[in-house]
Amino acid sequence: MSSMKRVEALIRPERLEPVKIALSEAGVTGLNVSNVVGRGEMPPEEIRAGRAGETVLVDLLPKVKLETVVSESNVENVIAVIREHGAVGDLGDGLIFVSDVEDAISIRTGERGNDTL
């Protein structure tokens, strides 16, 4: 069985469409997308909110989490596509995580491994 990798990327919400289109053009057909919030290196920001002008500390920023599983031979291409189309060049552009996938099984057909991709 060939090796499979899970690629998870946390990106800016406004970069979702360009990344999604570029991944599709690169042959990545399976993709899960979740709206998440999180924090990293960016310092918290105080904003005025509410009727009384109270300040609120905002330390969790909206992100989009993309998840896909690809063959090991396609991982570097997927990383390059996400970096090229996901970056704006500022702090907070996001992160990419790559991990091993031991197996994948199609619920409908019972296919296993790379055949499910």
Phi and psi restraints in degrees (range 20) as a CNS / XPLOR table:
assign (resid 1 and name C) (resid 2 and name N)
       (resid 2 and name CA) (resid 2 and name C) 1.0 -70.8 20.0 2
assign (resid 2 and name N) (resid 2 and name CA)
       (resid 2 and name C) (resid 3 and name N) 1.0 157.7 20.0 2
assign (resid 2 and name C) (resid 3 and name N)
       (resid 3 and name CA) (resid 3 and name C) 1.0 -79.5 20.0 2
assign (resid 3 and name N) (resid 3 and name CA)
       (resid 3 and name C) (resid 4 and name N) 1.0 138.8 20.0 2
assign (resid 3 and name C) (resid 4 and name N)
       (resid 4 and name CA) (resid 4 and name C) 1.0 -117.9 20.0 2
assign (resid 4 and name N) (resid 4 and name CA)
       (resid 4 and name C) (resid 5 and name N) 1.0 151.6 20.0 2
assign (resid 4 and name C) (resid 5 and name N)
       (resid 5 and name CA) (resid 5 and name C) 1.0 -129.4 20.0 2
assign (resid 5 and name N) (resid 5 and name CA)
       (resid 5 and name C) (resid 6 and name N) 1.0 139.9 20.0 2
assign (resid 5 and name C) (resid 6 and name N)
       (resid 6 and name CA) (resid 6 and name C) 1.0 -93.2 20.0 2
assign (resid 6 and name N) (resid 6 and name CA)
       (resid 6 and name C) (resid 7 and name N) 1.0 128.0 20.0 2
assign (resid 6 and name C) (resid 7 and name N)
       (resid 7 and name CA) (resid 7 and name C) 1.0 -113.2 20.0 2
assign (resid 7 and name N) (resid 7 and name CA)
       (resid 7 and name C) (resid 8 and name N) 1.0 119.9 20.0 2
assign (resid 7 and name C) (resid 8 and name N)
       (resid 8 and name CA) (resid 8 and name C) 1.0 -116.6 20.0 2
assign (resid 8 and name N) (resid 8 and name CA)
       (resid 8 and name C) (resid 9 and name N) 1.0 131.9 20.0 2
assign (resid 8 and name C) (resid 9 and name N)
       (resid 9 and name CA) (resid 9 and name C) 1.0 -129.9 20.0 2
assign (resid 9 and name N) (resid 9 and name CA)
       (resid 9 and name C) (resid 10 and name N) 1.0 133.8 20.0 2
assign (resid 9 and name C) (resid 10 and name N)
       (resid 10 and name CA) (resid 10 and name C) 1.0 -104.5 20.0 2
assign (resid 10 and name N) (resid 10 and name CA)
       (resid 10 and name C) (resid 11 and name N) 1.0 116.6 20.0 2
assign (resid 10 and name C) (resid 11 and name N)
       (resid 11 and name CA) (resid 11 and name C) 1.0 -129.9 20.0 2
assign (resid 11 and name N) (resid 11 and name CA)
       (resid 11 and name C) (resid 12 and name N) 1.0 169.1 20.0 2
assign (resid 11 and name C) (resid 12 and name N)
       (resid 12 and name CA) (resid 12 and name C) 1.0 -68.0 20.0 2
assign (resid 12 and name N) (resid 12 and name CA)
       (resid 12 and name C) (resid 13 and name N) 1.0 139.1 20.0 2
assign (resid 12 and name C) (resid 13 and name N)
       (resid 13 and name CA) (resid 13 and name C) 1.0 -55.9 20.0 2
assign (resid 13 and name N) (resid 13 and name CA)
       (resid 13 and name C) (resid 14 and name N) 1.0 -36.6 20.0 2
assign (resid 13 and name C) (resid 14 and name N)
       (resid 14 and name CA) (resid 14 and name C) 1.0 -71.8 20.0 2
assign (resid 14 and name N) (resid 14 and name CA)
       (resid 14 and name C) (resid 15 and name N) 1.0 -10.0 20.0 2
assign (resid 14 and name C) (resid 15 and name N)
       (resid 15 and name CA) (resid 15 and name C) 1.0 -96.7 20.0 2
assign (resid 15 and name N) (resid 15 and name CA)
       (resid 15 and name C) (resid 16 and name N) 1.0 -0.1 20.0 2
assign (resid 15 and name C) (resid 16 and name N)
       (resid 16 and name CA) (resid 16 and name C) 1.0 -58.8 20.0 2
assign (resid 16 and name N) (resid 16 and name CA)
       (resid 16 and name C) (resid 17 and name N) 1.0 -52.4 20.0 2
assign (resid 16 and name C) (resid 17 and name N)
       (resid 17 and name CA) (resid 17 and name C) 1.0 -59.8 20.0 2
assign (resid 17 and name N) (resid 17 and name CA)
       (resid 17 and name C) (resid 18 and name N) 1.0 -49.9 20.0 2
assign (resid 17 and name C) (resid 18 and name N)
       (resid 18 and name CA) (resid 18 and name C) 1.0 -60.3 20.0 2
assign (resid 18 and name N) (resid 18 and name CA)
       (resid 18 and name C) (resid 19 and name N) 1.0 -38.9 20.0 2
assign (resid 18 and name C) (resid 19 and name N)
       (resid 19 and name CA) (resid 19 and name C) 1.0 -68.3 20.0 2
assign (resid 19 and name N) (resid 19 and name CA)
       (resid 19 and name C) (resid 20 and name N) 1.0 -44.7 20.0 2
assign (resid 19 and name C) (resid 20 and name N)
       (resid 20 and name CA) (resid 20 and name C) 1.0 -60.8 20.0 2
assign (resid 20 and name N) (resid 20 and name CA)
       (resid 20 and name C) (resid 21 and name N) 1.0 -44.6 20.0 2
assign (resid 20 and name C) (resid 21 and name N)
       (resid 21 and name CA) (resid 21 and name C) 1.0 -64.2 20.0 2
assign (resid 21 and name N) (resid 21 and name CA)
       (resid 21 and name C) (resid 22 and name N) 1.0 -45.5 20.0 2
assign (resid 21 and name C) (resid 22 and name N)
       (resid 22 and name CA) (resid 22 and name C) 1.0 -64.5 20.0 2
assign (resid 22 and name N) (resid 22 and name CA)
       (resid 22 and name C) (resid 23 and name N) 1.0 -39.6 20.0 2
assign (resid 22 and name C) (resid 23 and name N)
       (resid 23 and name CA) (resid 23 and name C) 1.0 -64.2 20.0 2
assign (resid 23 and name N) (resid 23 and name CA)
       (resid 23 and name C) (resid 24 and name N) 1.0 -41.2 20.0 2
assign (resid 23 and name C) (resid 24 and name N)
       (resid 24 and name CA) (resid 24 and name C) 1.0 -61.2 20.0 2
assign (resid 24 and name N) (resid 24 and name CA)
       (resid 24 and name C) (resid 25 and name N) 1.0 -43.7 20.0 2
assign (resid 24 and name C) (resid 25 and name N)
       (resid 25 and name CA) (resid 25 and name C) 1.0 -65.1 20.0 2
assign (resid 25 and name N) (resid 25 and name CA)
       (resid 25 and name C) (resid 26 and name N) 1.0 -25.8 20.0 2
assign (resid 25 and name C) (resid 26 and name N)
       (resid 26 and name CA) (resid 26 and name C) 1.0 -86.5 20.0 2
assign (resid 26 and name N) (resid 26 and name CA)
       (resid 26 and name C) (resid 27 and name N) 1.0 1.9 20.0 2
assign (resid 26 and name C) (resid 27 and name N)
       (resid 27 and name CA) (resid 27 and name C) 1.0 93.0 20.0 2
assign (resid 27 and name N) (resid 27 and name CA)
       (resid 27 and name C) (resid 28 and name N) 1.0 7.7 20.0 2
assign (resid 27 and name C) (resid 28 and name N)
       (resid 28 and name CA) (resid 28 and name C) 1.0 -83.5 20.0 2
assign (resid 28 and name N) (resid 28 and name CA)
       (resid 28 and name C) (resid 29 and name N) 1.0 109.0 20.0 2
assign (resid 28 and name C) (resid 29 and name N)
       (resid 29 and name CA) (resid 29 and name C) 1.0 -94.9 20.0 2
assign (resid 29 and name N) (resid 29 and name CA)
       (resid 29 and name C) (resid 30 and name N) 1.0 -33.4 20.0 2
assign (resid 29 and name C) (resid 30 and name N)
       (resid 30 and name CA) (resid 30 and name C) 1.0 -95.0 20.0 2
assign (resid 30 and name N) (resid 30 and name CA)
       (resid 30 and name C) (resid 31 and name N) 1.0 126.7 20.0 2
assign (resid 30 and name C) (resid 31 and name N)
       (resid 31 and name CA) (resid 31 and name C) 1.0 -153.2 20.0 2
assign (resid 31 and name N) (resid 31 and name CA)
       (resid 31 and name C) (resid 32 and name N) 1.0 131.9 20.0 2
assign (resid 31 and name C) (resid 32 and name N)
       (resid 32 and name CA) (resid 32 and name C) 1.0 -113.0 20.0 2
assign (resid 32 and name N) (resid 32 and name CA)
       (resid 32 and name C) (resid 33 and name N) 1.0 140.5 20.0 2
assign (resid 32 and name C) (resid 33 and name N)
       (resid 33 and name CA) (resid 33 and name C) 1.0 -129.6 20.0 2
assign (resid 33 and name N) (resid 33 and name CA)
       (resid 33 and name C) (resid 34 and name N) 1.0 132.1 20.0 2
assign (resid 33 and name C) (resid 34 and name N)
       (resid 34 and name CA) (resid 34 and name C) 1.0 -131.6 20.0 2
assign (resid 34 and name N) (resid 34 and name CA)
       (resid 34 and name C) (resid 35 and name N) 1.0 143.0 20.0 2
assign (resid 34 and name C) (resid 35 and name N)
       (resid 35 and name CA) (resid 35 and name C) 1.0 -87.5 20.0 2
assign (resid 35 and name N) (resid 35 and name CA)
       (resid 35 and name C) (resid 36 and name N) 1.0 127.2 20.0 2
assign (resid 35 and name C) (resid 36 and name N)
       (resid 36 and name CA) (resid 36 and name C) 1.0 -135.1 20.0 2
assign (resid 36 and name N) (resid 36 and name CA)
       (resid 36 and name C) (resid 37 and name N) 1.0 168.0 20.0 2
assign (resid 36 and name C) (resid 37 and name N)
       (resid 37 and name CA) (resid 37 and name C) 1.0 -125.4 20.0 2
assign (resid 37 and name N) (resid 37 and name CA)
       (resid 37 and name C) (resid 38 and name N) 1.0 150.8 20.0 2
assign (resid 37 and name C) (resid 38 and name N)
       (resid 38 and name CA) (resid 38 and name C) 1.0 -168.8 20.0 2
assign (resid 38 and name N) (resid 38 and name CA)
       (resid 38 and name C) (resid 39 and name N) 1.0 -179.4 20.0 2
assign (resid 38 and name C) (resid 39 and name N)
       (resid 39 and name CA) (resid 39 and name C) 1.0 -141.5 20.0 2
assign (resid 39 and name N) (resid 39 and name CA)
       (resid 39 and name C) (resid 40 and name N) 1.0 153.6 20.0 2
assign (resid 39 and name C) (resid 40 and name N)
       (resid 40 and name CA) (resid 40 and name C) 1.0 -143.7 20.0 2
assign (resid 40 and name N) (resid 40 and name CA)
       (resid 40 and name C) (resid 41 and name N) 1.0 -124.0 20.0 2
assign (resid 40 and name C) (resid 41 and name N)
       (resid 41 and name CA) (resid 41 and name C) 1.0 -76.9 20.0 2
assign (resid 41 and name N) (resid 41 and name CA)
       (resid 41 and name C) (resid 42 and name N) 1.0 -22.1 20.0 2
assign (resid 41 and name C) (resid 42 and name N)
       (resid 42 and name CA) (resid 42 and name C) 1.0 -65.3 20.0 2
assign (resid 42 and name N) (resid 42 and name CA)
       (resid 42 and name C) (resid 43 and name N) 1.0 133.5 20.0 2
assign (resid 42 and name C) (resid 43 and name N)
       (resid 43 and name CA) (resid 43 and name C) 1.0 -70.7 20.0 2
assign (resid 43 and name N) (resid 43 and name CA)
       (resid 43 and name C) (resid 44 and name N) 1.0 150.6 20.0 2
assign (resid 43 and name C) (resid 44 and name N)
       (resid 44 and name CA) (resid 44 and name C) 1.0 -61.0 20.0 2
assign (resid 44 and name N) (resid 44 and name CA)
       (resid 44 and name C) (resid 45 and name N) 1.0 153.5 20.0 2
assign (resid 44 and name C) (resid 45 and name N)
       (resid 45 and name CA) (resid 45 and name C) 1.0 -123.8 20.0 2
assign (resid 45 and name N) (resid 45 and name CA)
       (resid 45 and name C) (resid 46 and name N) 1.0 135.6 20.0 2
assign (resid 45 and name C) (resid 46 and name N)
       (resid 46 and name CA) (resid 46 and name C) 1.0 -93.1 20.0 2
assign (resid 46 and name N) (resid 46 and name CA)
       (resid 46 and name C) (resid 47 and name N) 1.0 131.2 20.0 2
assign (resid 46 and name C) (resid 47 and name N)
       (resid 47 and name CA) (resid 47 and name C) 1.0 -128.5 20.0 2
assign (resid 47 and name N) (resid 47 and name CA)
       (resid 47 and name C) (resid 48 and name N) 1.0 154.2 20.0 2
assign (resid 47 and name C) (resid 48 and name N)
       (resid 48 and name CA) (resid 48 and name C) 1.0 -86.1 20.0 2
assign (resid 48 and name N) (resid 48 and name CA)
       (resid 48 and name C) (resid 49 and name N) 1.0 132.7 20.0 2
assign (resid 48 and name C) (resid 49 and name N)
       (resid 49 and name CA) (resid 49 and name C) 1.0 -146.5 20.0 2
assign (resid 49 and name N) (resid 49 and name CA)
       (resid 49 and name C) (resid 50 and name N) 1.0 157.3 20.0 2
assign (resid 49 and name C) (resid 50 and name N)
       (resid 50 and name CA) (resid 50 and name C) 1.0 83.3 20.0 2
assign (resid 50 and name N) (resid 50 and name CA)
       (resid 50 and name C) (resid 51 and name N) 1.0 172.0 20.0 2
assign (resid 50 and name C) (resid 51 and name N)
       (resid 51 and name CA) (resid 51 and name C) 1.0 -72.4 20.0 2
assign (resid 51 and name N) (resid 51 and name CA)
       (resid 51 and name C) (resid 52 and name N) 1.0 -28.5 20.0 2
assign (resid 51 and name C) (resid 52 and name N)
       (resid 52 and name CA) (resid 52 and name C) 1.0 -88.2 20.0 2
assign (resid 52 and name N) (resid 52 and name CA)
       (resid 52 and name C) (resid 53 and name N) 1.0 2.7 20.0 2
assign (resid 52 and name C) (resid 53 and name N)
       (resid 53 and name CA) (resid 53 and name C) 1.0 69.9 20.0 2
assign (resid 53 and name N) (resid 53 and name CA)
       (resid 53 and name C) (resid 54 and name N) 1.0 24.9 20.0 2
assign (resid 53 and name C) (resid 54 and name N)
       (resid 54 and name CA) (resid 54 and name C) 1.0 -64.6 20.0 2
assign (resid 54 and name N) (resid 54 and name CA)
       (resid 54 and name C) (resid 55 and name N) 1.0 150.0 20.0 2
assign (resid 54 and name C) (resid 55 and name N)
       (resid 55 and name CA) (resid 55 and name C) 1.0 -93.7 20.0 2
assign (resid 55 and name N) (resid 55 and name CA)
       (resid 55 and name C) (resid 56 and name N) 1.0 142.8 20.0 2
assign (resid 55 and name C) (resid 56 and name N)
       (resid 56 and name CA) (resid 56 and name C) 1.0 -124.6 20.0 2
assign (resid 56 and name N) (resid 56 and name CA)
       (resid 56 and name C) (resid 57 and name N) 1.0 136.9 20.0 2
assign (resid 56 and name C) (resid 57 and name N)
       (resid 57 and name CA) (resid 57 and name C) 1.0 -88.2 20.0 2
assign (resid 57 and name N) (resid 57 and name CA)
       (resid 57 and name C) (resid 58 and name N) 1.0 117.7 20.0 2
assign (resid 57 and name C) (resid 58 and name N)
       (resid 58 and name CA) (resid 58 and name C) 1.0 -102.4 20.0 2
assign (resid 58 and name N) (resid 58 and name CA)
       (resid 58 and name C) (resid 59 and name N) 1.0 110.2 20.0 2
assign (resid 58 and name C) (resid 59 and name N)
       (resid 59 and name CA) (resid 59 and name C) 1.0 -123.8 20.0 2
assign (resid 59 and name N) (resid 59 and name CA)
       (resid 59 and name C) (resid 60 and name N) 1.0 0.7 20.0 2
assign (resid 59 and name C) (resid 60 and name N)
       (resid 60 and name CA) (resid 60 and name C) 1.0 -116.7 20.0 2
assign (resid 60 and name N) (resid 60 and name CA)
       (resid 60 and name C) (resid 61 and name N) 1.0 120.7 20.0 2
assign (resid 60 and name C) (resid 61 and name N)
       (resid 61 and name CA) (resid 61 and name C) 1.0 -107.6 20.0 2
assign (resid 61 and name N) (resid 61 and name CA)
       (resid 61 and name C) (resid 62 and name N) 1.0 147.5 20.0 2
assign (resid 61 and name C) (resid 62 and name N)
       (resid 62 and name CA) (resid 62 and name C) 1.0 -68.4 20.0 2
assign (resid 62 and name N) (resid 62 and name CA)
       (resid 62 and name C) (resid 63 and name N) 1.0 137.7 20.0 2
assign (resid 62 and name C) (resid 63 and name N)
       (resid 63 and name CA) (resid 63 and name C) 1.0 -138.8 20.0 2
assign (resid 63 and name N) (resid 63 and name CA)
       (resid 63 and name C) (resid 64 and name N) 1.0 166.6 20.0 2
assign (resid 63 and name C) (resid 64 and name N)
       (resid 64 and name CA) (resid 64 and name C) 1.0 -116.2 20.0 2
assign (resid 64 and name N) (resid 64 and name CA)
       (resid 64 and name C) (resid 65 and name N) 1.0 133.6 20.0 2
assign (resid 64 and name C) (resid 65 and name N)
       (resid 65 and name CA) (resid 65 and name C) 1.0 -106.2 20.0 2
assign (resid 65 and name N) (resid 65 and name CA)
       (resid 65 and name C) (resid 66 and name N) 1.0 119.6 20.0 2
assign (resid 65 and name C) (resid 66 and name N)
       (resid 66 and name CA) (resid 66 and name C) 1.0 -101.6 20.0 2
assign (resid 66 and name N) (resid 66 and name CA)
       (resid 66 and name C) (resid 67 and name N) 1.0 138.1 20.0 2
assign (resid 66 and name C) (resid 67 and name N)
       (resid 67 and name CA) (resid 67 and name C) 1.0 -133.2 20.0 2
assign (resid 67 and name N) (resid 67 and name CA)
       (resid 67 and name C) (resid 68 and name N) 1.0 133.8 20.0 2
assign (resid 67 and name C) (resid 68 and name N)
       (resid 68 and name CA) (resid 68 and name C) 1.0 -148.2 20.0 2
assign (resid 68 and name N) (resid 68 and name CA)
       (resid 68 and name C) (resid 69 and name N) 1.0 156.7 20.0 2
assign (resid 68 and name C) (resid 69 and name N)
       (resid 69 and name CA) (resid 69 and name C) 1.0 -119.3 20.0 2
assign (resid 69 and name N) (resid 69 and name CA)
       (resid 69 and name C) (resid 70 and name N) 1.0 127.6 20.0 2
assign (resid 69 and name C) (resid 70 and name N)
       (resid 70 and name CA) (resid 70 and name C) 1.0 -133.0 20.0 2
assign (resid 70 and name N) (resid 70 and name CA)
       (resid 70 and name C) (resid 71 and name N) 1.0 164.3 20.0 2
assign (resid 70 and name C) (resid 71 and name N)
       (resid 71 and name CA) (resid 71 and name C) 1.0 -67.8 20.0 2
assign (resid 71 and name N) (resid 71 and name CA)
       (resid 71 and name C) (resid 72 and name N) 1.0 152.4 20.0 2
assign (resid 71 and name C) (resid 72 and name N)
       (resid 72 and name CA) (resid 72 and name C) 1.0 -56.7 20.0 2
assign (resid 72 and name N) (resid 72 and name CA)
       (resid 72 and name C) (resid 73 and name N) 1.0 -33.6 20.0 2
assign (resid 72 and name C) (resid 73 and name N)
       (resid 73 and name CA) (resid 73 and name C) 1.0 -68.5 20.0 2
assign (resid 73 and name N) (resid 73 and name CA)
       (resid 73 and name C) (resid 74 and name N) 1.0 -16.4 20.0 2
assign (resid 73 and name C) (resid 74 and name N)
       (resid 74 and name CA) (resid 74 and name C) 1.0 -102.1 20.0 2
assign (resid 74 and name N) (resid 74 and name CA)
       (resid 74 and name C) (resid 75 and name N) 1.0 -4.2 20.0 2
assign (resid 74 and name C) (resid 75 and name N)
       (resid 75 and name CA) (resid 75 and name C) 1.0 -60.3 20.0 2
assign (resid 75 and name N) (resid 75 and name CA)
       (resid 75 and name C) (resid 76 and name N) 1.0 -49.8 20.0 2
assign (resid 75 and name C) (resid 76 and name N)
       (resid 76 and name CA) (resid 76 and name C) 1.0 -63.0 20.0 2
assign (resid 76 and name N) (resid 76 and name CA)
       (resid 76 and name C) (resid 77 and name N) 1.0 -35.7 20.0 2
assign (resid 76 and name C) (resid 77 and name N)
       (resid 77 and name CA) (resid 77 and name C) 1.0 -65.2 20.0 2
assign (resid 77 and name N) (resid 77 and name CA)
       (resid 77 and name C) (resid 78 and name N) 1.0 -43.4 20.0 2
assign (resid 77 and name C) (resid 78 and name N)
       (resid 78 and name CA) (resid 78 and name C) 1.0 -63.2 20.0 2
assign (resid 78 and name N) (resid 78 and name CA)
       (resid 78 and name C) (resid 79 and name N) 1.0 -43.1 20.0 2
assign (resid 78 and name C) (resid 79 and name N)
       (resid 79 and name CA) (resid 79 and name C) 1.0 -60.4 20.0 2
assign (resid 79 and name N) (resid 79 and name CA)
       (resid 79 and name C) (resid 80 and name N) 1.0 -45.0 20.0 2
assign (resid 79 and name C) (resid 80 and name N)
       (resid 80 and name CA) (resid 80 and name C) 1.0 -62.2 20.0 2
assign (resid 80 and name N) (resid 80 and name CA)
       (resid 80 and name C) (resid 81 and name N) 1.0 -41.3 20.0 2
assign (resid 80 and name C) (resid 81 and name N)
       (resid 81 and name CA) (resid 81 and name C) 1.0 -64.2 20.0 2
assign (resid 81 and name N) (resid 81 and name CA)
       (resid 81 and name C) (resid 82 and name N) 1.0 -46.1 20.0 2
assign (resid 81 and name C) (resid 82 and name N)
       (resid 82 and name CA) (resid 82 and name C) 1.0 -63.2 20.0 2
assign (resid 82 and name N) (resid 82 and name CA)
       (resid 82 and name C) (resid 83 and name N) 1.0 -43.3 20.0 2
assign (resid 82 and name C) (resid 83 and name N)
       (resid 83 and name CA) (resid 83 and name C) 1.0 -64.0 20.0 2
assign (resid 83 and name N) (resid 83 and name CA)
       (resid 83 and name C) (resid 84 and name N) 1.0 -44.9 20.0 2
assign (resid 83 and name C) (resid 84 and name N)
       (resid 84 and name CA) (resid 84 and name C) 1.0 -65.2 20.0 2
assign (resid 84 and name N) (resid 84 and name CA)
       (resid 84 and name C) (resid 85 and name N) 1.0 -41.8 20.0 2
assign (resid 84 and name C) (resid 85 and name N)
       (resid 85 and name CA) (resid 85 and name C) 1.0 -98.4 20.0 2
assign (resid 85 and name N) (resid 85 and name CA)
       (resid 85 and name C) (resid 86 and name N) 1.0 -10.5 20.0 2
assign (resid 85 and name C) (resid 86 and name N)
       (resid 86 and name CA) (resid 86 and name C) 1.0 -97.4 20.0 2
assign (resid 86 and name N) (resid 86 and name CA)
       (resid 86 and name C) (resid 87 and name N) 1.0 -17.4 20.0 2
assign (resid 86 and name C) (resid 87 and name N)
       (resid 87 and name CA) (resid 87 and name C) 1.0 -89.0 20.0 2
assign (resid 87 and name N) (resid 87 and name CA)
       (resid 87 and name C) (resid 88 and name N) 1.0 143.1 20.0 2
assign (resid 87 and name C) (resid 88 and name N)
       (resid 88 and name CA) (resid 88 and name C) 1.0 -113.9 20.0 2
assign (resid 88 and name N) (resid 88 and name CA)
       (resid 88 and name C) (resid 89 and name N) 1.0 -7.2 20.0 2
assign (resid 88 and name C) (resid 89 and name N)
       (resid 89 and name CA) (resid 89 and name C) 1.0 93.0 20.0 2
assign (resid 89 and name N) (resid 89 and name CA)
       (resid 89 and name C) (resid 90 and name N) 1.0 13.3 20.0 2
assign (resid 89 and name C) (resid 90 and name N)
       (resid 90 and name CA) (resid 90 and name C) 1.0 -119.1 20.0 2
assign (resid 90 and name N) (resid 90 and name CA)
       (resid 90 and name C) (resid 91 and name N) 1.0 162.4 20.0 2
assign (resid 90 and name C) (resid 91 and name N)
       (resid 91 and name CA) (resid 91 and name C) 1.0 -55.0 20.0 2
assign (resid 91 and name N) (resid 91 and name CA)
       (resid 91 and name C) (resid 92 and name N) 1.0 136.3 20.0 2
assign (resid 91 and name C) (resid 92 and name N)
       (resid 92 and name CA) (resid 92 and name C) 1.0 97.4 20.0 2
assign (resid 92 and name N) (resid 92 and name CA)
       (resid 92 and name C) (resid 93 and name N) 1.0 8.3 20.0 2
assign (resid 92 and name C) (resid 93 and name N)
       (resid 93 and name CA) (resid 93 and name C) 1.0 -65.1 20.0 2
assign (resid 93 and name N) (resid 93 and name CA)
       (resid 93 and name C) (resid 94 and name N) 1.0 -25.5 20.0 2
assign (resid 93 and name C) (resid 94 and name N)
       (resid 94 and name CA) (resid 94 and name C) 1.0 120.8 20.0 2
assign (resid 94 and name N) (resid 94 and name CA)
       (resid 94 and name C) (resid 95 and name N) 1.0 -169.7 20.0 2
assign (resid 94 and name C) (resid 95 and name N)
       (resid 95 and name CA) (resid 95 and name C) 1.0 -140.9 20.0 2
assign (resid 95 and name N) (resid 95 and name CA)
       (resid 95 and name C) (resid 96 and name N) 1.0 155.5 20.0 2
assign (resid 95 and name C) (resid 96 and name N)
       (resid 96 and name CA) (resid 96 and name C) 1.0 -123.4 20.0 2
assign (resid 96 and name N) (resid 96 and name CA)
       (resid 96 and name C) (resid 97 and name N) 1.0 133.8 20.0 2
assign (resid 96 and name C) (resid 97 and name N)
       (resid 97 and name CA) (resid 97 and name C) 1.0 -118.4 20.0 2
assign (resid 97 and name N) (resid 97 and name CA)
       (resid 97 and name C) (resid 98 and name N) 1.0 137.8 20.0 2
assign (resid 97 and name C) (resid 98 and name N)
       (resid 98 and name CA) (resid 98 and name C) 1.0 -124.4 20.0 2
assign (resid 98 and name N) (resid 98 and name CA)
       (resid 98 and name C) (resid 99 and name N) 1.0 130.5 20.0 2
assign (resid 98 and name C) (resid 99 and name N)
       (resid 99 and name CA) (resid 99 and name C) 1.0 -140.3 20.0 2
assign (resid 99 and name N) (resid 99 and name CA)
       (resid 99 and name C) (resid 100 and name N) 1.0 159.0 20.0 2
assign (resid 99 and name C) (resid 100 and name N)
       (resid 100 and name CA) (resid 100 and name C) 1.0 -73.4 20.0 2
assign (resid 100 and name N) (resid 100 and name CA)
       (resid 100 and name C) (resid 101 and name N) 1.0 145.1 20.0 2
assign (resid 100 and name C) (resid 101 and name N)
       (resid 101 and name CA) (resid 101 and name C) 1.0 -116.8 20.0 2
assign (resid 101 and name N) (resid 101 and name CA)
       (resid 101 and name C) (resid 102 and name N) 1.0 120.1 20.0 2
assign (resid 101 and name C) (resid 102 and name N)
       (resid 102 and name CA) (resid 102 and name C) 1.0 -71.1 20.0 2
assign (resid 102 and name N) (resid 102 and name CA)
       (resid 102 and name C) (resid 103 and name N) 1.0 -41.5 20.0 2
assign (resid 102 and name C) (resid 103 and name N)
       (resid 103 and name CA) (resid 103 and name C) 1.0 -160.9 20.0 2
assign (resid 103 and name N) (resid 103 and name CA)
       (resid 103 and name C) (resid 104 and name N) 1.0 160.7 20.0 2
assign (resid 103 and name C) (resid 104 and name N)
       (resid 104 and name CA) (resid 104 and name C) 1.0 -141.7 20.0 2
assign (resid 104 and name N) (resid 104 and name CA)
       (resid 104 and name C) (resid 105 and name N) 1.0 138.6 20.0 2
assign (resid 104 and name C) (resid 105 and name N)
       (resid 105 and name CA) (resid 105 and name C) 1.0 -129.9 20.0 2
assign (resid 105 and name N) (resid 105 and name CA)
       (resid 105 and name C) (resid 106 and name N) 1.0 126.4 20.0 2
assign (resid 105 and name C) (resid 106 and name N)
       (resid 106 and name CA) (resid 106 and name C) 1.0 -73.5 20.0 2
assign (resid 106 and name N) (resid 106 and name CA)
       (resid 106 and name C) (resid 107 and name N) 1.0 126.3 20.0 2
assign (resid 106 and name C) (resid 107 and name N)
       (resid 107 and name CA) (resid 107 and name C) 1.0 -65.5 20.0 2
assign (resid 107 and name N) (resid 107 and name CA)
       (resid 107 and name C) (resid 108 and name N) 1.0 -40.8 20.0 2
assign (resid 107 and name C) (resid 108 and name N)
       (resid 108 and name CA) (resid 108 and name C) 1.0 -71.5 20.0 2
assign (resid 108 and name N) (resid 108 and name CA)
       (resid 108 and name C) (resid 109 and name N) 1.0 -48.9 20.0 2
assign (resid 108 and name C) (resid 109 and name N)
       (resid 109 and name CA) (resid 109 and name C) 1.0 -102.8 20.0 2
assign (resid 109 and name N) (resid 109 and name CA)
       (resid 109 and name C) (resid 110 and name N) 1.0 -19.2 20.0 2
assign (resid 109 and name C) (resid 110 and name N)
       (resid 110 and name CA) (resid 110 and name C) 1.0 83.2 20.0 2
assign (resid 110 and name N) (resid 110 and name CA)
       (resid 110 and name C) (resid 111 and name N) 1.0 -0.2 20.0 2
assign (resid 110 and name C) (resid 111 and name N)
       (resid 111 and name CA) (resid 111 and name C) 1.0 -57.6 20.0 2
assign (resid 111 and name N) (resid 111 and name CA)
       (resid 111 and name C) (resid 112 and name N) 1.0 152.3 20.0 2
assign (resid 111 and name C) (resid 112 and name N)
       (resid 112 and name CA) (resid 112 and name C) 1.0 -130.2 20.0 2
assign (resid 112 and name N) (resid 112 and name CA)
       (resid 112 and name C) (resid 113 and name N) 1.0 157.8 20.0 2
assign (resid 112 and name C) (resid 113 and name N)
       (resid 113 and name CA) (resid 113 and name C) 1.0 66.2 20.0 2
assign (resid 113 and name N) (resid 113 and name CA)
       (resid 113 and name C) (resid 114 and name N) 1.0 -145.3 20.0 2
assign (resid 113 and name C) (resid 114 and name N)
       (resid 114 and name CA) (resid 114 and name C) 1.0 -59.1 20.0 2
assign (resid 114 and name N) (resid 114 and name CA)
       (resid 114 and name C) (resid 115 and name N) 1.0 -22.4 20.0 2
assign (resid 114 and name C) (resid 115 and name N)
       (resid 115 and name CA) (resid 115 and name C) 1.0 -62.3 20.0 2
assign (resid 115 and name N) (resid 115 and name CA)
       (resid 115 and name C) (resid 116 and name N) 1.0 -23.3 20.0 2
assign (resid 115 and name C) (resid 116 and name N)
       (resid 116 and name CA) (resid 116 and name C) 1.0 -79.3 20.0 2
assign (resid 116 and name N) (resid 116 and name CA)
       (resid 116 and name C) (resid 117 and name N) 1.0 -17.1 20.0 2
